[in-house]
């Protein structure tokens, strides 16, 4: 097997891994958005600080909108990954 064939296989494997990771993140964010959408108005929401085990009280509506925006960005990235030629023509 030549080095070009190995690189192609590694590249395909990496794309498959990225696609699976992206799908996992999309599913995760869908669950978060659903959970935040179904919370009662008087419930408290805590947000974890990045790279920390500390949680702070957060605004429910602001957190919901941030999660929706993140979900939209992930879906857009997934569409670009699925249809790369369409993404290039739109730019």
PDB file with one MODEL, atoms N, CA, C and O in Angstrom:
MODEL        1
ATOM      1  N   UNK A   1       0.848  -1.174   0.000  1.00  0.00           N
ATOM      2  CA  UNK A   1       0.000   0.000   0.000  1.00  0.00           C
ATOM      3  C   UNK A   1       0.894   1.237   0.000  1.00  0.00           C
ATOM      4  O   UNK A   1       1.837   1.320   0.787  1.00  0.00           O
ATOM      5  N   UNK A   2       0.609   2.181  -0.860  1.00  0.00           N
ATOM      6  CA  UNK A   2       1.447   3.374  -0.972  1.00  0.00           C
ATOM      7  C   UNK A   2       1.114   4.367   0.139  1.00  0.00           C
ATOM      8  O   UNK A   2       0.095   4.247   0.819  1.00  0.00           O
ATOM      9  N   UNK A   3       1.989   5.339   0.302  1.00  0.00           N
ATOM     10  CA  UNK A   3       1.767   6.344   1.338  1.00  0.00           C
ATOM     11  C   UNK A   3       0.557   7.218   1.008  1.00  0.00           C
ATOM     12  O   UNK A   3      -0.126   7.692   1.915  1.00  0.00           O
ATOM     13  N   UNK A   4       0.287   7.434  -0.283  1.00  0.00           N
ATOM     14  CA  UNK A   4      -0.888   8.226  -0.666  1.00  0.00           C
ATOM     15  C   UNK A   4      -2.177   7.513  -0.273  1.00  0.00           C
ATOM     16  O   UNK A   4      -3.122   8.147   0.196  1.00  0.00           O
ATOM     17  N   UNK A   5      -2.214   6.183  -0.466  1.00  0.00           N
ATOM     18  CA  UNK A   5      -3.399   5.425  -0.083  1.00  0.00           C
ATOM     19  C   UNK A   5      -3.597   5.461   1.429  1.00  0.00           C
ATOM     20  O   UNK A   5      -4.726   5.570   1.908  1.00  0.00           O
ATOM     21  N   UNK A   6      -2.498   5.369   2.178  1.00  0.00           N
ATOM     22  CA  UNK A   6      -2.592   5.444   3.632  1.00  0.00           C
ATOM     23  C   UNK A   6      -3.114   6.808   4.071  1.00  0.00           C
ATOM     24  O   UNK A   6      -3.965   6.895   4.956  1.00  0.00           O
ATOM     25  N   UNK A   7      -2.603   7.872   3.453  1.00  0.00           N
ATOM     26  CA  UNK A   7      -3.054   9.210   3.799  1.00  0.00           C
ATOM     27  C   UNK A   7      -4.534   9.376   3.489  1.00  0.00           C
ATOM     28  O   UNK A   7      -5.269   9.986   4.266  1.00  0.00           O
ATOM     29  N   UNK A   8      -4.979   8.830   2.345  1.00  0.00           N
ATOM     30  CA  UNK A   8      -6.383   8.927   1.982  1.00  0.00           C
ATOM     31  C   UNK A   8      -7.251   8.213   3.016  1.00  0.00           C
ATOM     32  O   UNK A   8      -8.288   8.734   3.428  1.00  0.00           O
ATOM     33  N   UNK A   9      -6.825   7.021   3.432  1.00  0.00           N
ATOM     34  CA  UNK A   9      -7.590   6.275   4.427  1.00  0.00           C
ATOM     35  C   UNK A   9      -7.607   7.005   5.765  1.00  0.00           C
ATOM     36  O   UNK A   9      -8.646   7.065   6.422  1.00  0.00           O
ATOM     37  N   UNK A  10      -6.476   7.556   6.170  1.00  0.00           N
ATOM     38  CA  UNK A  10      -6.423   8.309   7.417  1.00  0.00           C
ATOM     39  C   UNK A  10      -7.305   9.540   7.324  1.00  0.00           C
ATOM     40  O   UNK A  10      -7.989   9.883   8.289  1.00  0.00           O
ATOM     41  N   UNK A  11      -7.302  10.210   6.182  1.00  0.00           N
ATOM     42  CA  UNK A  11      -8.146  11.381   5.989  1.00  0.00           C
ATOM     43  C   UNK A  11      -9.615  11.030   6.066  1.00  0.00           C
ATOM     44  O   UNK A  11     -10.393  11.758   6.682  1.00  0.00           O
ATOM     45  N   UNK A  12     -10.014   9.916   5.444  1.00  0.00           N
ATOM     46  CA  UNK A  12     -11.401   9.475   5.505  1.00  0.00           C
ATOM     47  C   UNK A  12     -11.789   9.102   6.929  1.00  0.00           C
ATOM     48  O   UNK A  12     -12.895   9.403   7.378  1.00  0.00           O
ATOM     49  N   UNK A  13     -10.879   8.450   7.633  1.00  0.00           N
ATOM     50  CA  UNK A  13     -11.139   8.084   9.019  1.00  0.00           C
ATOM     51  C   UNK A  13     -11.307   9.314   9.892  1.00  0.00           C
ATOM     52  O   UNK A  13     -12.164   9.345  10.775  1.00  0.00           O
ATOM     53  N   UNK A  14     -10.490  10.327   9.646  1.00  0.00           N
ATOM     54  CA  UNK A  14     -10.587  11.561  10.412  1.00  0.00           C
ATOM     55  C   UNK A  14     -11.907  12.263  10.116  1.00  0.00           C
ATOM     56  O   UNK A  14     -12.548  12.790  11.025  1.00  0.00           O
ATOM     57  N   UNK A  15     -12.319  12.273   8.845  1.00  0.00           N
ATOM     58  CA  UNK A  15     -13.598  12.891   8.488  1.00  0.00           C
ATOM     59  C   UNK A  15     -14.748  12.152   9.150  1.00  0.00           C
ATOM     60  O   UNK A  15     -15.694  12.773   9.634  1.00  0.00           O
ATOM     61  N   UNK A  16     -14.666  10.820   9.172  1.00  0.00           N
ATOM     62  CA  UNK A  16     -15.698  10.015   9.810  1.00  0.00           C
ATOM     63  C   UNK A  16     -15.750  10.319  11.299  1.00  0.00           C
ATOM     64  O   UNK A  16     -16.832  10.451  11.871  1.00  0.00           O
ATOM     65  N   UNK A  17     -14.583  10.430  11.929  1.00  0.00           N
ATOM     66  CA  UNK A  17     -14.526  10.761  13.354  1.00  0.00           C
ATOM     67  C   UNK A  17     -15.123  12.139  13.594  1.00  0.00           C
ATOM     68  O   UNK A  17     -15.906  12.314  14.528  1.00  0.00           O
ATOM     69  N   UNK A  18     -14.768  13.127  12.766  1.00  0.00           N
ATOM     70  CA  UNK A  18     -15.300  14.478  12.916  1.00  0.00           C
ATOM     71  C   UNK A  18     -16.811  14.486  12.746  1.00  0.00           C
ATOM     72  O   UNK A  18     -17.520  15.166  13.488  1.00  0.00           O
ATOM     73  N   UNK A  19     -17.304  13.732  11.771  1.00  0.00           N
ATOM     74  CA  UNK A  19     -18.741  13.676  11.520  1.00  0.00           C
ATOM     75  C   UNK A  19     -19.463  13.047  12.715  1.00  0.00           C
ATOM     76  O   UNK A  19     -20.513  13.534  13.133  1.00  0.00           O
ATOM     77  N   UNK A  20     -18.902  11.972  13.260  1.00  0.00           N
ATOM     78  CA  UNK A  20     -19.513  11.328  14.427  1.00  0.00           C
ATOM     79  C   UNK A  20     -19.496  12.261  15.636  1.00  0.00           C
ATOM     80  O   UNK A  20     -20.475  12.346  16.377  1.00  0.00           O
ATOM     81  N   UNK A  21     -18.393  12.948  15.828  1.00  0.00           N
ATOM     82  CA  UNK A  21     -18.273  13.896  16.936  1.00  0.00           C
ATOM     83  C   UNK A  21     -19.279  15.033  16.772  1.00  0.00           C
ATOM     84  O   UNK A  21     -19.909  15.453  17.742  1.00  0.00           O
ATOM     85  N   UNK A  22     -19.428  15.523  15.559  1.00  0.00           N
ATOM     86  CA  UNK A  22     -20.376  16.599  15.282  1.00  0.00           C
ATOM     87  C   UNK A  22     -21.807  16.120  15.524  1.00  0.00           C
ATOM     88  O   UNK A  22     -22.607  16.845  16.114  1.00  0.00           O
ATOM     89  N   UNK A  23     -22.133  14.921  15.078  1.00  0.00           N
ATOM     90  CA  UNK A  23     -23.469  14.363  15.315  1.00  0.00           C
ATOM     91  C   UNK A  23     -23.740  14.209  16.807  1.00  0.00           C
ATOM     92  O   UNK A  23     -24.850  14.469  17.270  1.00  0.00           O
ATOM     93  N   UNK A  24     -22.729  13.787  17.555  1.00  0.00           N
ATOM     94  CA  UNK A  24     -22.884  13.629  19.002  1.00  0.00           C
ATOM     95  C   UNK A  24     -23.160  14.978  19.669  1.00  0.00           C
ATOM     96  O   UNK A  24     -24.014  15.083  20.548  1.00  0.00           O
ATOM     97  N   UNK A  25     -22.426  16.008  19.238  1.00  0.00           N
ATOM     98  CA  UNK A  25     -22.625  17.342  19.810  1.00  0.00           C
ATOM     99  C   UNK A  25     -23.998  17.899  19.449  1.00  0.00           C
ATOM    100  O   UNK A  25     -24.634  18.559  20.271  1.00  0.00           O
ATOM    101  N   UNK A  26     -24.458  17.637  18.224  1.00  0.00           N
ATOM    102  CA  UNK A  26     -25.782  18.107  17.808  1.00  0.00           C
ATOM    103  C   UNK A  26     -26.857  17.452  18.670  1.00  0.00           C
ATOM    104  O   UNK A  26     -27.767  18.131  19.145  1.00  0.00           O
ATOM    105  N   UNK A  27     -26.762  16.151  18.874  1.00  0.00           N
ATOM    106  CA  UNK A  27     -27.738  15.447  19.713  1.00  0.00           C
ATOM    107  C   UNK A  27     -27.712  15.987  21.137  1.00  0.00           C
ATOM    108  O   UNK A  27     -28.758  16.179  21.758  1.00  0.00           O
ATOM    109  N   UNK A  28     -26.516  16.228  21.646  1.00  0.00           N
ATOM    110  CA  UNK A  28     -26.360  16.744  23.003  1.00  0.00           C
ATOM    111  C   UNK A  28     -27.025  18.108  23.140  1.00  0.00           C
ATOM    112  O   UNK A  28     -27.734  18.362  24.113  1.00  0.00           O
ATOM    113  N   UNK A  29     -26.797  18.987  22.163  1.00  0.00           N
ATOM    114  CA  UNK A  29     -27.379  20.325  22.235  1.00  0.00           C
ATOM    115  C   UNK A  29     -28.894  20.299  22.031  1.00  0.00           C
ATOM    116  O   UNK A  29     -29.604  21.132  22.595  1.00  0.00           O
ATOM    117  N   UNK A  30     -29.397  19.361  21.237  1.00  0.00           N
ATOM    118  CA  UNK A  30     -30.852  19.233  21.090  1.00  0.00           C
ATOM    119  C   UNK A  30     -31.488  18.890  22.430  1.00  0.00           C
ATOM    120  O   UNK A  30     -32.535  19.434  22.782  1.00  0.00           O
ATOM    121  N   UNK A  31     -30.860  17.991  23.172  1.00  0.00           N
ATOM    122  CA  UNK A  31     -31.375  17.611  24.490  1.00  0.00           C
ATOM    123  C   UNK A  31     -31.341  18.807  25.430  1.00  0.00           C
ATOM    124  O   UNK A  31     -32.303  19.050  26.159  1.00  0.00           O
ATOM    125  N   UNK A  32     -30.253  19.550  25.421  1.00  0.00           N
ATOM    126  CA  UNK A  32     -30.127  20.721  26.300  1.00  0.00           C
ATOM    127  C   UNK A  32     -31.201  21.750  25.969  1.00  0.00           C
ATOM    128  O   UNK A  32     -31.834  22.294  26.874  1.00  0.00           O
ATOM    129  N   UNK A  33     -31.413  22.023  24.684  1.00  0.00           N
ATOM    130  CA  UNK A  33     -32.427  23.002  24.280  1.00  0.00           C
ATOM    131  C   UNK A  33     -33.815  22.527  24.707  1.00  0.00           C
ATOM    132  O   UNK A  33     -34.609  23.323  25.210  1.00  0.00           O
ATOM    133  N   UNK A  34     -34.115  21.254  24.515  1.00  0.00           N
ATOM    134  CA  UNK A  34     -35.416  20.719  24.934  1.00  0.00           C
ATOM    135  C   UNK A  34     -35.603  20.828  26.443  1.00  0.00           C
ATOM    136  O   UNK A  34     -36.669  21.222  26.917  1.00  0.00           O
ATOM    137  N   UNK A  35     -34.576  20.480  27.185  1.00  0.00           N
ATOM    138  CA  UNK A  35     -34.671  20.552  28.645  1.00  0.00           C
ATOM    139  C   UNK A  35     -34.876  21.993  29.114  1.00  0.00           C
ATOM    140  O   UNK A  35     -35.709  22.252  29.982  1.00  0.00           O
ATOM    141  N   UNK A  36     -34.126  22.918  28.547  1.00  0.00           N
ATOM    142  CA  UNK A  36     -34.273  24.320  28.941  1.00  0.00           C
ATOM    143  C   UNK A  36     -35.625  24.880  28.516  1.00  0.00           C
ATOM    144  O   UNK A  36     -36.200  25.711  29.219  1.00  0.00           O
ATOM    145  N   UNK A  37     -36.131  24.437  27.385  1.00  0.00           N
ATOM    146  CA  UNK A  37     -37.426  24.917  26.897  1.00  0.00           C
ATOM    147  C   UNK A  37     -38.569  24.441  27.789  1.00  0.00           C
ATOM    148  O   UNK A  37     -39.576  25.134  27.932  1.00  0.00           O
ATOM    149  N   UNK A  38     -38.417  23.271  28.383  1.00  0.00           N
ATOM    150  CA  UNK A  38     -39.499  22.690  29.181  1.00  0.00           C
ATOM    151  C   UNK A  38     -39.409  23.005  30.669  1.00  0.00           C
ATOM    152  O   UNK A  38     -40.220  22.518  31.457  1.00  0.00           O
ATOM    153  N   UNK A  39     -38.439  23.809  31.054  1.00  0.00           N
ATOM    154  CA  UNK A  39     -38.321  24.170  32.467  1.00  0.00           C
ATOM    155  C   UNK A  39     -39.428  25.136  32.868  1.00  0.00           C
ATOM    156  O   UNK A  39     -39.875  25.962  32.072  1.00  0.00           O
ATOM    157  N   UNK A  40     -39.860  25.014  34.121  1.00  0.00           N
ATOM    158  CA  UNK A  40     -40.813  25.982  34.649  1.00  0.00           C
ATOM    159  C   UNK A  40     -40.100  27.319  34.827  1.00  0.00           C
ATOM    160  O   UNK A  40     -38.877  27.375  34.954  1.00  0.00           O
ATOM    161  N   UNK A  41     -40.878  28.378  34.833  1.00  0.00           N
ATOM    162  CA  UNK A  41     -40.309  29.731  34.887  1.00  0.00           C
ATOM    163  C   UNK A  41     -39.513  29.982  36.163  1.00  0.00           C
ATOM    164  O   UNK A  41     -38.550  30.749  36.145  1.00  0.00           O
ATOM    165  N   UNK A  42     -39.898  29.351  37.266  1.00  0.00           N
ATOM    166  CA  UNK A  42     -39.231  29.634  38.538  1.00  0.00           C
ATOM    167  C   UNK A  42     -38.024  28.739  38.805  1.00  0.00           C
ATOM    168  O   UNK A  42     -37.413  28.850  39.867  1.00  0.00           O
ATOM    169  N   UNK A  43     -37.667  27.868  37.888  1.00  0.00           N
ATOM    170  CA  UNK A  43     -36.516  26.979  38.074  1.00  0.00           C
ATOM    171  C   UNK A  43     -35.213  27.727  37.839  1.00  0.00           C
ATOM    172  O   UNK A  43     -35.144  28.644  37.021  1.00  0.00           O
ATOM    173  N   UNK A  44     -34.188  27.322  38.565  1.00  0.00           N
ATOM    174  CA  UNK A  44     -32.880  27.957  38.425  1.00  0.00           C
ATOM    175  C   UNK A  44     -32.012  27.147  37.480  1.00  0.00           C
ATOM    176  O   UNK A  44     -32.104  25.921  37.420  1.00  0.00           O
ATOM    177  N   UNK A  45     -31.172  27.852  36.747  1.00  0.00           N
ATOM    178  CA  UNK A  45     -30.251  27.221  35.802  1.00  0.00           C
ATOM    179  C   UNK A  45     -28.837  27.601  36.212  1.00  0.00           C
ATOM    180  O   UNK A  45     -28.547  28.765  36.486  1.00  0.00           O
ATOM    181  N   UNK A  46     -27.976  26.616  36.248  1.00  0.00           N
ATOM    182  CA  UNK A  46     -26.574  26.845  36.576  1.00  0.00           C
ATOM    183  C   UNK A  46     -25.723  26.490  35.371  1.00  0.00           C
ATOM    184  O   UNK A  46     -25.988  25.522  34.659  1.00  0.00           O
ATOM    185  N   UNK A  47     -24.696  27.296  35.163  1.00  0.00           N
ATOM    186  CA  UNK A  47     -23.817  27.090  34.019  1.00  0.00           C
ATOM    187  C   UNK A  47     -22.405  26.813  34.535  1.00  0.00           C
ATOM    188  O   UNK A  47     -21.902  27.506  35.419  1.00  0.00           O
ATOM    189  N   UNK A  48     -21.778  25.784  33.960  1.00  0.00           N
ATOM    190  CA  UNK A  48     -20.435  25.407  34.391  1.00  0.00           C
ATOM    191  C   UNK A  48     -19.401  26.299  33.722  1.00  0.00           C
ATOM    192  O   UNK A  48     -19.484  26.588  32.528  1.00  0.00           O
ATOM    193  N   UNK A  49     -18.438  26.725  34.504  1.00  0.00           N
ATOM    194  CA  UNK A  49     -17.340  27.503  33.958  1.00  0.00           C
ATOM    195  C   UNK A  49     -16.440  26.583  33.138  1.00  0.00           C
ATOM    196  O   UNK A  49     -16.221  25.435  33.522  1.00  0.00           O
ATOM    197  N   UNK A  50     -15.920  27.070  32.022  1.00  0.00           N
ATOM    198  CA  UNK A  50     -15.037  26.227  31.192  1.00  0.00           C
ATOM    199  C   UNK A  50     -13.811  25.765  31.979  1.00  0.00           C
ATOM    200  O   UNK A  50     -13.218  26.532  32.737  1.00  0.00           O
ATOM    201  N   UNK A  51     -13.446  24.511  31.787  1.00  0.00           N
ATOM    202  CA  UNK A  51     -12.265  23.908  32.420  1.00  0.00           C
ATOM    203  C   UNK A  51     -12.295  24.014  33.943  1.00  0.00           C
ATOM    204  O   UNK A  51     -11.260  24.210  34.580  1.00  0.00           O
ATOM    205  N   UNK A  52     -13.484  23.884  34.515  1.00  0.00           N
ATOM    206  CA  UNK A  52     -13.611  24.018  35.953  1.00  0.00           C
ATOM    207  C   UNK A  52     -14.781  23.166  36.444  1.00  0.00           C
ATOM    208  O   UNK A  52     -15.630  22.742  35.660  1.00  0.00           O
ATOM    209  N   UNK A  53     -14.809  22.928  37.731  1.00  0.00           N
ATOM    210  CA  UNK A  53     -15.938  22.231  38.336  1.00  0.00           C
ATOM    211  C   UNK A  53     -16.849  23.199  39.077  1.00  0.00           C
ATOM    212  O   UNK A  53     -17.629  22.788  39.936  1.00  0.00           O
ATOM    213  N   UNK A  54     -16.754  24.471  38.751  1.00  0.00           N
ATOM    214  CA  UNK A  54     -17.530  25.502  39.422  1.00  0.00           C
ATOM    215  C   UNK A  54     -18.736  25.860  38.555  1.00  0.00           C
ATOM    216  O   UNK A  54     -18.608  26.054  37.347  1.00  0.00           O
ATOM    217  N   UNK A  55     -19.920  25.945  39.194  1.00  0.00           N
ATOM    218  CA  UNK A  55     -21.148  26.316  38.502  1.00  0.00           C
ATOM    219  C   UNK A  55     -21.638  27.652  39.044  1.00  0.00           C
ATOM    220  O   UNK A  55     -21.547  27.915  40.243  1.00  0.00           O
ATOM    221  N   UNK A  56     -22.161  28.496  38.150  1.00  0.00           N
ATOM    222  CA  UNK A  56     -22.720  29.782  38.543  1.00  0.00           C
ATOM    223  C   UNK A  56     -24.159  29.876  38.071  1.00  0.00           C
ATOM    224  O   UNK A  56     -24.534  29.301  37.050  1.00  0.00           O
ATOM    225  N   UNK A  57     -24.953  30.609  38.827  1.00  0.00           N
ATOM    226  CA  UNK A  57     -26.343  30.831  38.463  1.00  0.00           C
ATOM    227  C   UNK A  57     -26.392  31.614  37.158  1.00  0.00           C
ATOM    228  O   UNK A  57     -25.672  32.598  36.990  1.00  0.00           O
ATOM    229  N   UNK A  58     -27.247  31.174  36.231  1.00  0.00           N
ATOM    230  CA  UNK A  58     -27.341  31.820  34.922  1.00  0.00           C
ATOM    231  C   UNK A  58     -28.799  32.132  34.618  1.00  0.00           C
ATOM    232  O   UNK A  58     -29.709  31.524  35.181  1.00  0.00           O
ATOM    233  N   UNK A  59     -29.004  33.077  33.730  1.00  0.00           N
ATOM    234  CA  UNK A  59     -30.344  33.435  33.286  1.00  0.00           C
ATOM    235  C   UNK A  59     -30.856  32.354  32.329  1.00  0.00           C
ATOM    236  O   UNK A  59     -30.170  31.991  31.372  1.00  0.00           O
ATOM    237  N   UNK A  60     -32.058  31.845  32.589  1.00  0.00           N
ATOM    238  CA  UNK A  60     -32.608  30.745  31.799  1.00  0.00           C
ATOM    239  C   UNK A  60     -32.814  31.130  30.341  1.00  0.00           C
ATOM    240  O   UNK A  60     -32.448  30.364  29.450  1.00  0.00           O
ATOM    241  N   UNK A  61     -33.388  32.288  30.079  1.00  0.00           N
ATOM    242  CA  UNK A  61     -33.672  32.687  28.693  1.00  0.00           C
ATOM    243  C   UNK A  61     -32.389  32.959  27.917  1.00  0.00           C
ATOM    244  O   UNK A  61     -32.288  32.619  26.739  1.00  0.00           O
ATOM    245  N   UNK A  62     -31.416  33.568  28.572  1.00  0.00           N
ATOM    246  CA  UNK A  62     -30.140  33.834  27.908  1.00  0.00           C
ATOM    247  C   UNK A  62     -29.410  32.526  27.605  1.00  0.00           C
ATOM    248  O   UNK A  62     -28.840  32.364  26.526  1.00  0.00           O
ATOM    249  N   UNK A  63     -29.429  31.607  28.548  1.00  0.00           N
ATOM    250  CA  UNK A  63     -28.786  30.306  28.339  1.00  0.00           C
ATOM    251  C   UNK A  63     -29.472  29.545  27.218  1.00  0.00           C
ATOM    252  O   UNK A  63     -28.806  28.904  26.406  1.00  0.00           O
ATOM    253  N   UNK A  64     -30.801  29.608  27.163  1.00  0.00           N
ATOM    254  CA  UNK A  64     -31.553  28.937  26.103  1.00  0.00           C
ATOM    255  C   UNK A  64     -31.201  29.517  24.737  1.00  0.00           C
ATOM    256  O   UNK A  64     -30.999  28.768  23.781  1.00  0.00           O
ATOM    257  N   UNK A  65     -31.127  30.830  24.638  1.00  0.00           N
ATOM    258  CA  UNK A  65     -30.793  31.443  23.342  1.00  0.00           C
ATOM    259  C   UNK A  65     -29.360  31.117  22.923  1.00  0.00           C
ATOM    260  O   UNK A  65     -29.100  30.902  21.740  1.00  0.00           O
ATOM    261  N   UNK A  66     -28.428  31.079  23.877  1.00  0.00           N
ATOM    262  CA  UNK A  66     -27.047  30.705  23.557  1.00  0.00           C
ATOM    263  C   UNK A  66     -26.980  29.268  23.046  1.00  0.00           C
ATOM    264  O   UNK A  66     -26.272  28.974  22.083  1.00  0.00           O
ATOM    265  N   UNK A  67     -27.721  28.382  23.698  1.00  0.00           N
ATOM    266  CA  UNK A  67     -27.728  26.973  23.275  1.00  0.00           C
ATOM    267  C   UNK A  67     -28.365  26.813  21.899  1.00  0.00           C
ATOM    268  O   UNK A  67     -27.901  26.003  21.096  1.00  0.00           O
ATOM    269  N   UNK A  68     -29.416  27.570  21.618  1.00  0.00           N
ATOM    270  CA  UNK A  68     -30.041  27.515  20.290  1.00  0.00           C
ATOM    271  C   UNK A  68     -29.077  28.011  19.221  1.00  0.00           C
ATOM    272  O   UNK A  68     -28.989  27.426  18.141  1.00  0.00           O
ATOM    273  N   UNK A  69     -28.356  29.086  19.518  1.00  0.00           N
ATOM    274  CA  UNK A  69     -27.376  29.606  18.559  1.00  0.00           C
ATOM    275  C   UNK A  69     -26.268  28.588  18.300  1.00  0.00           C
ATOM    276  O   UNK A  69     -25.855  28.389  17.158  1.00  0.00           O
ATOM    277  N   UNK A  70     -25.796  27.953  19.353  1.00  0.00           N
ATOM    278  CA  UNK A  70     -24.758  26.931  19.205  1.00  0.00           C
ATOM    279  C   UNK A  70     -25.272  25.764  18.377  1.00  0.00           C
ATOM    280  O   UNK A  70     -24.553  25.237  17.528  1.00  0.00           O
ATOM    281  N   UNK A  71     -26.518  25.358  18.622  1.00  0.00           N
ATOM    282  CA  UNK A  71     -27.119  24.263  17.856  1.00  0.00           C
ATOM    283  C   UNK A  71     -27.229  24.636  16.382  1.00  0.00           C
ATOM    284  O   UNK A  71     -26.962  23.807  15.512  1.00  0.00           O
ATOM    285  N   UNK A  72     -27.620  25.875  16.096  1.00  0.00           N
ATOM    286  CA  UNK A  72     -27.706  26.330  14.701  1.00  0.00           C
ATOM    287  C   UNK A  72     -26.339  26.299  14.025  1.00  0.00           C
ATOM    288  O   UNK A  72     -26.226  25.890  12.869  1.00  0.00           O
ATOM    289  N   UNK A  73     -25.299  26.730  14.742  1.00  0.00           N
ATOM    290  CA  UNK A  73     -23.942  26.710  14.184  1.00  0.00           C
ATOM    291  C   UNK A  73     -23.478  25.283  13.915  1.00  0.00           C
ATOM    292  O   UNK A  73     -22.845  25.015  12.894  1.00  0.00           O
ATOM    293  N   UNK A  74     -23.792  24.367  14.831  1.00  0.00           N
ATOM    294  CA  UNK A  74     -23.414  22.966  14.642  1.00  0.00           C
ATOM    295  C   UNK A  74     -24.141  22.361  13.447  1.00  0.00           C
ATOM    296  O   UNK A  74     -23.553  21.609  12.670  1.00  0.00           O
ATOM    297  N   UNK A  75     -25.421  22.692  13.304  1.00  0.00           N
ATOM    298  CA  UNK A  75     -26.185  22.184  12.156  1.00  0.00           C
ATOM    299  C   UNK A  75     -25.631  22.737  10.851  1.00  0.00           C
ATOM    300  O   UNK A  75     -25.562  22.026   9.848  1.00  0.00           O
ATOM    301  N   UNK A  76     -25.236  24.007  10.867  1.00  0.00           N
ATOM    302  CA  UNK A  76     -24.657  24.613   9.668  1.00  0.00           C
ATOM    303  C   UNK A  76     -23.336  23.937   9.311  1.00  0.00           C
ATOM    304  O   UNK A  76     -23.069  23.674   8.139  1.00  0.00           O
ATOM    305  N   UNK A  77     -22.515  23.657  10.309  1.00  0.00           N
ATOM    306  CA  UNK A  77     -21.241  22.967  10.072  1.00  0.00           C
ATOM    307  C   UNK A  77     -21.491  21.559   9.541  1.00  0.00           C
ATOM    308  O   UNK A  77     -20.747  21.074   8.688  1.00  0.00           O
ATOM    309  N   UNK A  78     -22.526  20.907  10.041  1.00  0.00           N
ATOM    310  CA  UNK A  78     -22.870  19.561   9.566  1.00  0.00           C
ATOM    311  C   UNK A  78     -23.312  19.616   8.109  1.00  0.00           C
ATOM    312  O   UNK A  78     -22.928  18.759   7.314  1.00  0.00           O
ATOM    313  N   UNK A  79     -24.114  20.616   7.752  1.00  0.00           N
ATOM    314  CA  UNK A  79     -24.556  20.773   6.362  1.00  0.00           C
ATOM    315  C   UNK A  79     -23.362  21.013   5.448  1.00  0.00           C
ATOM    316  O   UNK A  79     -23.293  20.448   4.357  1.00  0.00           O
ATOM    317  N   UNK A  80     -22.426  21.843   5.881  1.00  0.00           N
ATOM    318  CA  UNK A  80     -21.241  22.124   5.071  1.00  0.00           C
ATOM    319  C   UNK A  80     -20.388  20.871   4.907  1.00  0.00           C
ATOM    320  O   UNK A  80     -19.775  20.665   3.860  1.00  0.00           O
ATOM    321  N   UNK A  81     -20.351  20.041   5.937  1.00  0.00           N
ATOM    322  CA  UNK A  81     -19.578  18.810   5.858  1.00  0.00           C
ATOM    323  C   UNK A  81     -20.253  17.811   4.909  1.00  0.00           C
ATOM    324  O   UNK A  81     -19.577  17.091   4.173  1.00  0.00           O
ATOM    325  N   UNK A  82     -21.577  17.775   4.932  1.00  0.00           N
ATOM    326  CA  UNK A  82     -22.321  16.855   4.075  1.00  0.00           C
ATOM    327  C   UNK A  82     -22.323  17.311   2.618  1.00  0.00           C
ATOM    328  O   UNK A  82     -22.246  16.487   1.707  1.00  0.00           O
ATOM    329  N   UNK A  83     -22.412  18.609   2.401  1.00  0.00           N
ATOM    330  CA  UNK A  83     -22.492  19.161   1.045  1.00  0.00           C
ATOM    331  C   UNK A  83     -21.414  20.222   0.840  1.00  0.00           C
ATOM    332  O   UNK A  83     -21.736  21.408   0.782  1.00  0.00           O
ATOM    333  N   UNK A  84     -20.157  19.835   0.730  1.00  0.00           N
ATOM    334  CA  UNK A  84     -19.077  20.830   0.629  1.00  0.00           C
ATOM    335  C   UNK A  84     -19.158  21.669  -0.642  1.00  0.00           C
ATOM    336  O   UNK A  84     -18.753  22.831  -0.630  1.00  0.00           O
ATOM    337  N   UNK A  85     -19.669  21.110  -1.739  1.00  0.00           N
ATOM    338  CA  UNK A  85     -19.726  21.887  -2.980  1.00  0.00           C
ATOM    339  C   UNK A  85     -20.773  22.989  -2.885  1.00  0.00           C
ATOM    340  O   UNK A  85     -20.588  24.056  -3.471  1.00  0.00           O
ATOM    341  N   UNK A  86     -21.856  22.763  -2.171  1.00  0.00           N
ATOM    342  CA  UNK A  86     -22.876  23.806  -1.997  1.00  0.00           C
ATOM    343  C   UNK A  86     -22.355  24.926  -1.114  1.00  0.00           C
ATOM    344  O   UNK A  86     -22.638  26.098  -1.363  1.00  0.00           O
ATOM    345  N   UNK A  87     -21.597  24.577  -0.087  1.00  0.00           N
ATOM    346  CA  UNK A  87     -21.052  25.578   0.831  1.00  0.00           C
ATOM    347  C   UNK A  87     -20.084  26.498   0.098  1.00  0.00           C
ATOM    348  O   UNK A  87     -20.035  27.695   0.383  1.00  0.00           O
ATOM    349  N   UNK A  88     -19.318  25.956  -0.838  1.00  0.00           N
ATOM    350  CA  UNK A  88     -18.357  26.778  -1.583  1.00  0.00           C
ATOM    351  C   UNK A  88     -19.069  27.741  -2.523  1.00  0.00           C
ATOM    352  O   UNK A  88     -18.625  28.878  -2.682  1.00  0.00           O
ATOM    353  N   UNK A  89     -20.162  27.316  -3.150  1.00  0.00           N
ATOM    354  CA  UNK A  89     -20.852  28.174  -4.114  1.00  0.00           C
ATOM    355  C   UNK A  89     -21.587  29.312  -3.436  1.00  0.00           C
ATOM    356  O   UNK A  89     -21.761  30.370  -4.040  1.00  0.00           O
ATOM    357  N   UNK A  90     -22.028  29.125  -2.190  1.00  0.00           N
ATOM    358  CA  UNK A  90     -22.742  30.178  -1.477  1.00  0.00           C
ATOM    359  C   UNK A  90     -21.816  31.304  -1.056  1.00  0.00           C
ATOM    360  O   UNK A  90     -22.254  32.447  -0.925  1.00  0.00           O
ATOM    361  N   UNK A  91     -20.543  31.000  -0.842  1.00  0.00           N
ATOM    362  CA  UNK A  91     -19.586  32.010  -0.363  1.00  0.00           C
ATOM    363  C   UNK A  91     -19.174  32.845  -1.506  1.00  0.00           C
ATOM    364  O   UNK A  91     -18.370  33.763  -1.342  1.00  0.00           O
TER     365      UNK A  91
ENDMDL
END
